[in-house]
Amino acid sequence: MPAAHVADDSQCDVHGILAAATARARRDSLPYAGTVTPEEAWLLATAGAAILIDVRTAEEYKYVGHVPGTPLVQWQSGAALSRNPRFTRELAGKAGKNQAILLICRSGKRSAAAAEAATRAGFTRVFNVLEGFEGEITADGQRGATGGWRYHGLPWVQD
């Protein structure tokens, strides 16, 4: 389905997606606005209803791939995955405190932690993208076989 068609269709779904995401937050007692699936994130982003922000490392973003046009605000950096002390300040440079923000990482774990920190810093509509970009790791040590942005065939590029 062409991206323009997806964006047109999503105009009708935006409120329902956000309501479902918020309901998941209440159900799961999440400390941030909610969770969305990769497909829901794509619909919200293409409809202009939310901004998708990648919180992985710069190396993951560049070498593993990323969603086209998605800004990078590292939650952690380097091989040691050191927490970025400027995360919320950098996030504020990309999105407003009351804007719907969708955070994506590798599997959805770091982005959940980043969503919690952003909410504590005063961002009111931060959502975690479930499954992340690559999904969970399988028993044989592989990613991308059981979920994630790429698994669902959503647009991505690799530098």
C-alpha positions as MATLAB code, in Angstrom:
seq = 'MPAAHVADDSQCDVHGILAAATARARRDSLPYAGTVTPEEAWLLATAGAAILIDVRTAEEYKYVGHVPGTPLVQWQSGAALSRNPRFTRELAGKAGKNQAILLICRSGKRSAAAAEAATRAGFTRVFNVLEGFEGEITADGQRGATGGWRYHGLPWVQD';
ca = [
       0.000    0.000    0.000;
       1.503    3.394   -0.951;
       2.517    5.626    1.946;
       0.075    8.362    0.880;
      -2.809    5.899    1.105;
      -1.689    4.759    4.561;
      -1.526    8.360    5.750;
      -5.047    9.081    4.413;
      -6.499    5.976    6.071;
      -4.732    6.735    9.343;
      -6.565   10.044    9.786;
      -9.605    8.016   10.858;
      -7.578    5.744   13.135;
      -5.436    8.281   15.027;
      -7.815    8.857   17.920;
      -8.553    5.152   18.265;
      -4.864    4.241   18.237;
      -4.028    6.834   20.881;
      -7.002    5.761   23.022;
      -5.910    2.111   22.823;
      -2.313    3.088   23.659;
      -3.484    5.022   26.715;
      -5.730    2.134   27.784;
      -2.716   -0.210   27.651;
      -0.830    2.193   29.935;
      -3.635    2.124   32.474;
      -4.016   -1.654   32.231;
      -0.280   -2.248   32.667;
       0.245    0.606   35.194;
       2.887    2.200   32.974;
       4.636    5.383   34.147;
       4.270    7.000   30.682;
       1.407    7.695   28.252;
       1.197    4.263   26.627;
       2.418    1.740   24.105;
       1.909    1.341   20.378;
       2.691   -1.454   17.970;
       5.128   -0.785   15.122;
       2.208   -0.582   12.683;
       0.372    1.900   14.914;
       3.544    3.975   15.248;
       3.874    4.120   11.462;
       0.240    5.220   11.074;
       0.581    7.918   13.728;
       3.862    9.203   12.294;
       2.687    9.274    8.664;
      -0.548   10.993    9.708;
       1.510   13.709   11.412;
      -0.171   12.874   14.726;
       3.105   11.996   16.479;
       6.854   12.236   16.036;
       8.844    9.001   15.968;
      12.242    9.317   17.677;
      14.933    6.641   17.709;
      16.687    6.283   21.075;
      19.277    3.629   20.146;
      22.991    4.298   19.871;
      24.379    6.198   16.903;
      26.069    2.971   15.785;
      22.797    1.010   15.797;
      21.047    3.815   13.955;
      23.706    3.959   11.251;
      24.695    0.317   10.810;
      21.535   -1.643   11.693;
      19.159    0.777    9.990;
      16.481    3.272   10.950;
      13.113    4.630    9.944;
      13.567    7.250    7.191;
      13.452   10.801    8.531;
      13.429    9.717   12.157;
      15.668   11.810   14.412;
      18.115   10.128   16.782;
      18.242   11.073   20.461;
      20.475    8.522   22.154;
      19.217    7.170   25.471;
      22.584    5.487   25.982;
      25.784    5.624   23.976;
      28.973    3.727   23.287;
      29.844    0.078   23.769;
      29.253    0.380   27.518;
      25.782    1.863   26.902;
      26.410    4.817   29.183;
      23.275    6.791   29.959;
      23.072   10.080   28.054;
      22.818   12.809   30.741;
      21.478   15.246   28.107;
      18.691   12.943   26.899;
      15.689   15.037   27.969;
      17.323   18.279   26.843;
      18.081   16.753   23.422;
      14.557   15.331   23.241;
      13.184   18.828   23.916;
      15.168   19.996   20.899;
      13.242   17.552   18.696;
       9.728   17.603   20.189;
       7.529   19.733   22.402;
       6.593   18.677   25.925;
       2.913   18.253   24.949;
       3.516   16.672   21.551;
       2.777   12.969   21.007;
       6.213   11.321   20.953;
       6.876    7.717   19.928;
      10.179    6.295   21.164;
      11.754    3.286   19.458;
      14.865    1.271   20.352;
      16.074   -2.221   19.457;
      13.448   -4.286   21.303;
      11.298   -1.826   23.264;
      13.139   -2.006   26.586;
      15.438    1.033   26.392;
      12.672    3.099   24.827;
      10.408    2.196   27.774;
      13.065    3.469   30.198;
      13.518    6.583   28.051;
       9.737    7.148   27.989;
       9.629    6.965   31.765;
      12.493    9.459   32.110;
      10.903   11.813   29.581;
       7.602   11.686   31.458;
       9.370   12.495   34.740;
      10.969   15.461   32.938;
       7.554   16.870   32.034;
       6.807   15.382   28.609;
       3.103   14.534   28.788;
       2.455   12.278   25.760;
       5.350    9.838   25.435;
       4.622    6.388   24.009;
       6.862    3.341   23.718;
       6.968    1.403   20.435;
       6.501   -2.247   21.367;
       8.939   -4.769   19.832;
      11.322   -1.960   18.823;
      13.225   -1.932   15.557;
      14.563   -5.504   15.679;
      12.336   -7.397   18.121;
      13.292   -9.830   20.859;
      16.305  -12.081   20.623;
      15.580  -15.715   19.793;
      17.014  -18.787   21.543;
      19.674  -19.002   18.816;
      20.768  -15.396   19.388;
      19.096  -13.763   16.389;
      16.869  -10.696   16.171;
      14.275   -9.808   13.587;
      12.599  -13.217   13.371;
       9.828  -12.695   15.924;
       8.882   -9.028   15.842;
      10.022   -5.475   15.440;
       9.730   -2.697   12.881;
      11.653   -4.519   10.146;
       9.876   -7.836   10.789;
       6.544   -6.147   10.052;
       7.846   -4.848    6.719;
       7.655   -1.183    7.630;
       9.894    1.347    5.825;
      13.526    1.540    6.899;
      16.892    2.479    5.454;
      20.480    1.627    6.237;
      23.401    4.032    5.851;
];
